[in-house]
């Protein structure tokens, strides 16, 4: 079984790698990503209400 210290280090390394990947994907800005998430949530709500009413 791995110790808690090793696990914490791997999480930190993973987080750093994810930040580097996100930094490379500069085409999608935070604002664009937020807009997409909000649109998906709105679409999901519409879909759910259609299922309930239909």
GIHU-V263685 format. One record per residue. RES is the residue in one letter. PHI is phi in radians with two decimals (none if undefined). PSI is psi as a letter, one per 30 degrees, with the letter a starting at -180 (none if undefined). D_LAST is the distance of its C-alpha to the last C-alpha in whole Angstrom. Layout:
res: (RES;RES)
phi: (PHI;PHI)
psi: (PSI;PSI)
d_last: (D_LAST;D_LAST)
This chain:
res: (X;X;X;X;X;X;X;X;X;X;X;X;X;X;X;X;X;X;X;X;X;X;X;X;X;X;X;X;X;X;X;X;X;X;X;X;X;X;X;X;X;X;X;X;X;X;X;X;X;X;X;X;X;X)
phi: (none;-1.34;-1.34;-1.08;-1.12;-1.07;-1.12;-1.10;-1.09;-1.14;-1.13;-1.12;-1.11;-1.06;-1.07;-1.12;-1.09;-1.09;-1.08;-1.14;-1.11;-1.09;-1.10;-1.24;-1.55;-1.29;-1.10;-1.71;-1.36;-1.05;-1.08;-1.14;-1.11;-1.09;-1.08;-1.10;-1.11;-1.11;-1.16;-1.11;-1.11;-1.10;-1.08;-1.12;-1.11;-1.09;-1.07;-1.17;-1.20;-1.14;-1.13;-1.17;-1.48;-1.65)
psi: (k;k;l;e;e;e;e;e;e;e;e;e;e;e;e;e;e;e;e;e;e;e;e;f;h;f;e;j;l;e;e;e;e;e;e;e;e;e;e;e;e;e;e;e;e;e;e;e;e;e;e;e;f;none)
d_last: (52;52;53;51;53;52;48;49;50;48;45;47;48;44;43;46;45;42;43;45;42;40;43;44;40;41;39;36;37;36;34;32;31;30;28;26;25;24;22;21;20;18;16;15;14;12;10;10;8;6;5;6;4;0)
